[in-house]
């Protein structure tokens, strides 16, 4: 199950995108401390980007698809 989240990003002059932090709600923000890898994904005719990143000491997958960011629900509880 997808959980859509707000993400604040930085864009380089070459067009590279780097997520900086996830805004979970008005009071909770998770800083993204490192991007381990960025992988293109193909899902049922749509394309997305998978950002495998570190949030504190936890490794998480963050997806960008059609201009929307999401995390899989099971990722929240690992």
PyMOL commands that set and color helices and strands:
alter all, ss='L'
color gray80, all
select helices_A, chain A and resi 73-76
alter helices_A, ss='H'
color red, helices_A
select strands_A, chain A and resi 2-11+17-23+29-31+34-43+46-55+58-65+68-72
alter strands_A, ss='S'
color yellow, strands_A
deselect
rebuild
show_as cartoon
